Amino acid sequence: MSYQSGTDADANRLAQTIGSNIQKITQYTAEIQRIVNQLGTPQDTTELRQQLQQKQQCVNQLAKETDRYMKEFGSFLPTAEQRQRKILKDRLVGDFSNALAAFQKIQRQAAQKEKEFVARVRASSRVSGGLPDEGLLSFESENRPQAQVQDDAIREEDLVLIKERETSIRQLESDIIGINEIFKDLGMMVHEQGDTIDSIEANVETAEVHVQSASRQLSRAAEYQDYFTDMNREVLRDYHQNYRLEYGMENSTHTILGFSRDLNTCDINDKTITESTIRVIWAYHPEDFGHPGPMYHGLNRGRKSLRLLNPKSHTVTHSGAAFFDIRHNNAFTYPPHVGVSIGTSLDPVYVLMEMHYDNPTYQADLKDSSGLRLFYTPVLREYDAGVIETGVWVSLYHMIPPSLPEYISEGHCTTECLQEALELEMPSGIHVFAVLLHSHLAGQSLKTRHFRNGDEQQLLAYDDAYDFNFQEFQYLKEERTLLPGDNLVTECKYNTKDRKNMTWGGLSTRDEMCLSFLLYYPRINLTRCESLPQIRKQLTFIGVKEMYTTVTTWPFIIKSPKKYNNLTFTEAMDKFSWSEKKGNAFNDLVRQLPMNVRCSRHAQERWSVSNYFKSCLNIFLILLPQSMR
């Protein structure tokens, strides 16, 4: 974007862009402060640090861009409005300086926290004795006893961690130096500006500049293409034009527009495009966009959920392969080296497709062509595919209190389950190529976390904007290997603010689930790897003291205290007086309770680790950042 034409309108438009950038820097700085405050706490995760790095990069990019715009603004030729322009420039320089100072202060705090972390690791590490503050040591393990090699391996882990944080510190210090250079530029601008203007007169004339600028902007509204909506659903033009119109076509029935934009524009009015679900809202008016601006679309509107960054595999079938349709939908295909076997003892004997339809407005004459096309051939692919269901065991013991903006459930595929199944059948591991994340209407975001030897790997799959009405397998960009001893955690965030009673684990859409379905190869005899929190302490939380020992009904009946006598445990949970504070405390308790583990084979057979209780203490420690263990 350049404003070199030098007109008054260009100068005012540039000032608007500078002001918008300063506002974004201020908002990003507040978000960075919140993240920095969480460093070194139980909330400190790899994902949190990635968010921090992304926001820091955005501010640095905005700072450099705004510095360039400020120089352009100062280069405009003198006009009759030069006095007002000096006032405006003085205000922009001051606002920009304040925003940068706040950002630089947070950067220094972040750098100090990283330095303190490195110092703690050095102090607790076996390599701390005599290690200099700068530089890293390397170790050679050749021709040394096994105990010494193992000792060095532990040291290497600490060194990798130290190196990562020292790289972060160097980047932070480089950013601070970059901001200092911008401060120098601003100092020169103030020096070149000349005499200052009386502050009272400046305030009056600044208001006049704002009025004149607003009038000019209104007269040029039709020139803008990039709009956004606020919390009141009002359509507003975006001074940061990040969308690029690539082409347009129109005939008697269709209008087609092709456009592009960066995945992350660093614009607070633009949604960052990630691998999560994106909700696209569309609307149009039968008449062309004119001088008055956008007109109300009436009923010409709709919405659709998409996953823009979900990589698609190519449809590869054997030439002449037979197929049968249960209607047709070509949405998902297996990789060319993987197929579903038919006819073995582990295979199903029939296929059933069940469709759920939702038509709340009772719209007539709807037609649906979605479904499956199944190809079958005697020419077998290299590997048989399998499916593992992991997450929270679907049960009434999975419960979510009402009126909560956020509640987190965790389902564990434990080390013991994967160890037993993989060591016996596939010691070299299995390869996951797609994941389906699944919850119901209260689900807001889901992710599948992968751990190896206690260290968290890159997320297996995630969706930060889950839509129950849009569910599809996510192809992984790269296949992920699961080895004996790995473990998985499926984490689901729910919102029950609009609910008055408990939400239970179950099959109804008003019930909830928290599941990940992993497509993988080669197939092993493992179908479910799930967990469920212990029920007794969940009931103790609401004051239950005793249950009837002879279970004759389901849900079972409570004996005492008196206020719950002869109530089922579900009725007692609903009777409890829930609040947001109590709900959060209940969530903290449940996430640390012992788990009932479900580790199932085909035909409902179970591996030996099924139905045992596993303490969540060690798992809780694994989920903490290394600095907090």
Secondary structure, DSSP 8 states (H G I E B T S, - for coil): ---TT--HHHHHHHHHHHHHHHHHHHHHHHHHHHHHHHTTSTT--HHHHHHHHHHHHHHHHHHHHHHHHHHHHHTS---TTHHHHHHHHHHHHHHHHHHHHHHHHHHHHHHHHHHHHHHHHHHHSTT-TT--SSS------TTS-HHHHHHHHHHHHHHHHHHHHHHHHHHHHHHHHHHHHHHHHHHHHHHHH-S---HHHHHHHHHHHHHHHHHHHHHTGGG---EEE-TT--EEE-SS---EEEEEEE-SS-EEEEEE--S----TTS----SS-EEEEEE--SS--BTTB----TT-EEEEEE-TT---------TT-EEEEES---S----TTEE---SSTTS-S----------TT--SS------EEEEE-SS--SEE-EEEEEEE--STTSEE-SS-S-EEEEEEE-HHHHHHHHHHH-TT-EEEEEEEEE--TTEEEEEEEEEETTEE-S-SEEETT--TT----EEEEEEEEE-TT-EEEEEEEE--TT-SS-EEBSSSTTSB--EEEEEEES--S--EEEEEE-SHHHHHHTT--EE-SS--SSS-BEEESGGGTT-BHHHHHHHS---HHHHHHHHHHHTTS-EEEEEE-GGG-B-TTTT-EE-SHHHHHHHS-GGG-
